[in-house]
Amino acid sequence: MTLQELLSLPELEDKLINEAKTRGFVTAMASAPNILPPEEWLPFLWGGEEVAPFSNGEQLECYIEHVIAMWNEYRPALLNNAWLWPEHCALDEAEIVNQAARDFCEGLLQGWQLSRDDWETIMPSESEDNALLGGVLLSLSMLYDPETSIATLADQGIEGLEQFEEIYNAIPTMLCGLTMRGFQLAQDQ
């Protein structure tokens, strides 16, 4: 059973975050400077409840296998500058980015909150590295909510949508660079 099939089961409807948000959240966990054990962050995928919403152990096991496989794919890809946007995420002429890309960014930003202390410890606000972290977070926020970003840019006299395409295309390199730098700083501590 694929992750999407599992998420589509009627008994799990609205009990787990969707696949794109899950991929974003797992990417945040895979990019974290210090590896957080899955038992610390898996419950956030079902809203932080203590009890998982699965009707049986096989569903839970299948779900966890998909999530861990995703982490096992993303972590080395991020550390080897080989991570790419998940398959369904894309630019969209009318909407700037499609819903999957927005959901991915939302999941990643939510996941970042869990590892925020680790990031702020190794990349304190007065450090050069903090600009890298801030740039990645700003870029993800812009893609998550392009309408607000466009309005803000227009208020500053900046027109055009080409910067969103540039940001979207730069996200893999930015995330990989941030992950590699975070890993290096965590090793040095």
N, C-alpha and C positions, 0 to 999 in steps of 0.2 A: 504494500500500500504506500503510495507516495505521500509526501507531507500534505500536498493540496487535497488529496482524497481524504486524508485523516481530518484535516481542518474543515472539510465540507460535510462531515457526518452530522446529521440532524441533532444528535444529542450533545454535540460540542459547539453548536452554533452560538456565536457571541460569547463563548467562554475562553477563547484563546485569541491572541492577536493574529492578524492575517499573515500570509506567507511573506509578503514583502517587508512588513514591519519586523517579523521574526528574523529575516535575513539581515536587516539593518541592526537589530539588537545584537545578534550573534556577531556581526562584524565589529560592533563596539567592544564586545567581550574579547574577540580575537585580536583586536588592536591594542588592548590595554597593556600598559607597561608591566604590570604585575599580573600574573595569571590568577584569575579568581576561580575557585572551584565551582563547577556547574551547580552544585546544590545551593550555592549562595545566590545564583541569578536565575535559575530555571523557573522558580515560582513567579517571577515578574512576567513571564510569558503568558501566564494565566491570571494576571491581575494582582499578584502578590499574596493570593490566598494560601493558607497553610495546606489545605487539602486540594490536590490536583483534581480537575473536573472530569477525568476520564471514568467511563463506566466499568472498565476492567483493566487488569494489569497488562494485558497484551497491548492495548491502545497506548498506555503510558510508556511502555517499553519501546514501542514503535516510534512514538513521538520523540522520546529522548535519543534514540538511535539516529533519527534524522537530524536533530539539533546538534548532537556531538559530531556527526559526520560533517556537517556544515562548518563547525568550528575547526575541525581537523583539516578541512580544505582551505578555509580562509586564513588561518594563522600563518602557515608556511607561505601562502601566496602573498600575504601582506609583508612578510619579512623578506621575501625574495623579489619584491617589486613586480609581482605578476598578478595581483588581484585586479579583477574587472567588475564592472557593474553586473548585478544579477540579470539573468536573461530577459525578464519582462520589463525591466526599467529602460526608459527611452526618453529622448527629447520628443516634444509634441509641438507642432507649429501653433496650434490654437491655445494650448494650455502651458506652453514653455516646456514642462516635463509632464509625463503621464502620471496617473494616480499611483502606479507601482513605484515609480521613482520618489514621489512625495512620501508614500508610506515607508519606503526604505529609509529615507532621511529622517522621518519621524522616529522610527525604531532605533536608528543609530543615535540620535540625540537623546532618546530616553535611556538607552544603554549607557551612554557616556555619563549620565548622572550617577550611575553606580560606581564607576571607576574615577569619578571626578577628583576625589581626594588624592588618589595616586598620581593623576596627571598634574594636579596643582603642587604636589610635593616635589616632583622631579622637574617641573617646568614652572617655577614660581613666577608671579606676575612681573617681576623686575628682570627676568631673564630673556635673552634673545629667543630661546626656544618657545617662550610663551606666545610670541608673535606667530609662530608656525601653528601652534595649537589654536590660537584665536582665528587665524585665517581659515583653517579647516572647518571649525565650528560655524563661522560666519557663512562660508560657502554652502555648507549643508543647510543652514537656516534659510538662506536665500532660495535654495531649491525646494525646500519644504513649503515655503510660503512665498511664491514668486509675486503674487499680486501686491502684497505689502512692500516687498523689495522694490518693485517697479515704481510704486507710488513714492517711496522714500528717495529713490534715485532721481525721479522726475522733480521732486522738490529741490534737489540739489543741482538741477539743470542737466542731468545726464539722461539722454534718451537712447532708445535702441535696445534690442533684445540679444544682440550678438554676445554680450558679456555672459549671458546665461549659458549659451552653448559652450563658450570657453570654460566656464566654471564646471559645467557638467563633464566636459571632456577631461578636465584636470583633476577631478575628484579621485580617480584611481591612483594617480601619481602622488597626490597630496596625502591620501590615506596611507599609502605604502611608506612614504617618507616620514610621516608622523609616527607610524608604528615602529619603523626601524630606529628612529631617533629615540623614541620612548624606551625601546628594548635596550639600546646602547646605554642610555642614562641609568636605567634600572640595574644593569649589569655593573656599572661603575660605582654604584652606591654600596 
